[in-house]
Amino acid sequence: MDVPAAGMKGPVQQGCTLIRHLTDEYDDYRHDESRSQGEAQSISFPTTEDEVRAVLRELHPSHTPVTVQGARTGLAAGAVPHGGHVLNLSRMNRCLGLRRDDGGAFVLRLQPGVILSELRKYLKAKAIPASGWDAASLQALGELREAPEQMFPTDPTEASACLGGMAACNASGARSYRYGPMRPHVVSLRLALADGDMLALRRGEVVACGRHLELATELGRRISLDLPGYTMPRAKNASGYYVHEGMDAIDLVIGSDGTLGVITELEVALMPVPPVMWGVSCFFADERQALDATCGLRDGVASAAAIEYFDPASLDILRVQRERSTAFSALPLLADDARCCVYVELHCGDEREALDALDRVGKVLRDAGGSEAATWVARTELDRESLQFFRHAVPESVNMLIDERRRTDPAITKLGSDMSVPDERLHDVMRLYRETLAEAGLESAAWGHIGDNHLHVNVLPRDMDDYRRGKELFGAWAREVTAMGGAVSAEHGVGKLKRDFLKTMYGEQGLRDMARVKLAFDPAGQLGRGNLFDESLLEGGA
Amino acid sequence: MRIIVCVKAVPSTTEVKMDPVTNTIVRDGAQSVVNPFDSTALELALRIKDERGAAGEDVRVTVLSMGIPDTERLLRDCIARGADDGLLLSDRAFAGADTLATSYALSCGIRHLGEPDLVICGKMAVDGDTAQIGPEIAGLLDAPCVADVRRLVACDGTSLRAWRGTDAGVELVEAPLPAVMTVAKDAAQLRMPSICGVRASLAAPVEVLDVAGAGADPERCGLAGSPTQVVRSFVPERASGGAWIEGAAAQQAEQLLQIVEGMGL
């Protein structure tokens, strides 16, 4: 929906003309991609950091709850309002400057509403909108034009996500197998606190002493906090506050689901596009072979940048869609004996290295019982696009299937898991999924980032009874995955939908410790209410 | 059975660079891809190979192109997808060819390879849009031509049967082999290479011939053999504006007539 122009409705409060009533014309801003619906009384669309601060200063005295929104592509309802005010940052979408760090890498300064797909376009064309940039940034832009093509490595499936939202939930994607999630690529950020004060954090400048952090705001307020004592899982993780001894303060804010402050600006590090990128889809007769191949690829193919999986049900759904829908008729044709698929993406310095990696992939396949002939190797742009279409068609097809079922029972929604486990528990967790799904008699389709032992197991409810039993099953999986040393949310964040799982993972004390951290930043508990933990933990304030 | 598939390297982008002096497309090879229509041609050839091969017949698919040396990279990619070998006609003397000189050169290449049962071309190339090469090759080989094939029904080694596009719709035609066939882009989707295919493409033979090697007459090749002379090329100006014709149908027709007469037509 287009954002209605400012001035269409009168301001809610006299002090800040940016704040509008959240009337029906703003209905889209009551929900996000999770399809959860929330409620709020007012909304604003600031375009600058100063405007964000003005809105926050206006709302602070009344302790009005504030929900921060970016592109609303989140799947955990983190941007769904919970009363109060919606602070929508989609109009803060300018690139602010460019510099080179000590190692020569390009570092781009952005407003939080810059959309990932736009950023990719800018980088591919080497044409970043530079209006208002200073001379040093313009010089760096000139250098970027002469340099090899650059990329930002974090690649969530939803490319319409915005960079601020991606930092807020510590987004990741297929290539996070090699490049990690969003966190390590954020060099600095500016955070507006609930009272409009600012916190500037630059990587390497403020680190914890043990588990104690001391921060100073721009107005001189000192934030002194003891970090929670829980241990982070040994698996890909986007569950709750990230903490460890001696940590960098910036890493606490990244992934905090909009509960500590409002990101008004961030710097992200770019990297050169690898000279050779090949994608290989490997097909297997059964899931056991695919799991063995995954372990083999992890051990034997150093240039793997992504290892993804599509289970038999996913491939069957694609076969049906290819026949039924013209939108999917361009999907590559699957062989009849292809039951499941492992996709590996190779990032290499040159073709010789890529060919060597391809040989290693071939050996892994043979060792796992697969065949080199049952592969698709995408080396051209067209073939890579075809494989990307194939990978993205799986969740899209499942959504279409669920939409069909919702016609008869509108209360049904897809139930998608987002859990991860340590490497050595991959076979165990797959056995858990398969056995419990079979016992419950539930229909499912699983796909996702198997290289990180992180699959999206989707229960496809046929009726409300299936839906209820699916939810129960997810609760049981959260307990089992936690016991395996895994994470209840590996990439979508906790938001409002996975609070119970977070409790399973960190326990009551862990949640209380997190709430204490939040209140040190946001003493009135205004920001991101309902995200991460129940409001009862914030009662009484700091 | 011998099938020859003609493929052309085309720019991967619509932003084509023109040489202001020769008025020809600058083909630096860096961003070239196989013409999408020719990809379809290759897939149809590979399907015939799969089908006839399963019936025990020996079917050989050769990809043929005329282009700069870098085009060999594209021919090897075709081999990775299932073709058996390739022939590249590469010589400065081939450069600047129009469709007549191109089809002559390709027909020399085809004759060099021996008598094929079937030559398959894309209906047209996305950079030239002439749709002339296939029919011209057929003329030079004195073979029947089935143009704009939408669906190949059968090819049994002695004849082919296919649905082809016509101005009125589609028609089912049958032609004896040897024949030339040109194919529509949507007739098939080119398969991807396998790991085995990529490996095979590294070792597969790709013969490279110059004008003399192809047994071609230099006077009929390249610019020298091209009766088409491009006098000037330019980016057309985008027309804007226009006039609205209003009123009843008869009034509109009258106004239209006046405009046409005013243009001296």
HADDOCK unambig.tbl for C-alpha pairs under 7 A between the chains (distance, minus, plus):
assign (segid A and resid 362 and name CA) (segid B and resid 195 and name CA) 6.97 0.50 0.50
assign (segid A and resid 372 and name CA) (segid B and resid 194 and name CA) 6.73 0.50 0.50
assign (segid A and resid 372 and name CA) (segid B and resid 195 and name CA) 5.46 0.50 0.50
assign (segid A and resid 372 and name CA) (segid B and resid 196 and name CA) 5.91 0.50 0.50
assign (segid A and resid 373 and name CA) (segid B and resid 194 and name CA) 5.52 0.50 0.50
assign (segid A and resid 373 and name CA) (segid B and resid 195 and name CA) 6.41 0.50 0.50
assign (segid A and resid 373 and name CA) (segid B and resid 196 and name CA) 5.78 0.50 0.50
assign (segid A and resid 374 and name CA) (segid B and resid 194 and name CA) 6.76 0.50 0.50
assign (segid A and resid 375 and name CA) (segid B and resid 194 and name CA) 4.84 0.50 0.50
assign (segid A and resid 375 and name CA) (segid B and resid 195 and name CA) 6.35 0.50 0.50
assign (segid A and resid 376 and name CA) (segid B and resid 192 and name CA) 5.42 0.50 0.50
assign (segid A and resid 376 and name CA) (segid B and resid 193 and name CA) 5.66 0.50 0.50
assign (segid A and resid 376 and name CA) (segid B and resid 194 and name CA) 4.97 0.50 0.50
assign (segid A and resid 377 and name CA) (segid B and resid 192 and name CA) 6.27 0.50 0.50
assign (segid A and resid 377 and name CA) (segid B and resid 193 and name CA) 5.40 0.50 0.50
assign (segid A and resid 377 and name CA) (segid B and resid 194 and name CA) 5.49 0.50 0.50
assign (segid A and resid 377 and name CA) (segid B and resid 195 and name CA) 6.42 0.50 0.50
assign (segid A and resid 378 and name CA) (segid B and resid 192 and name CA) 6.80 0.50 0.50
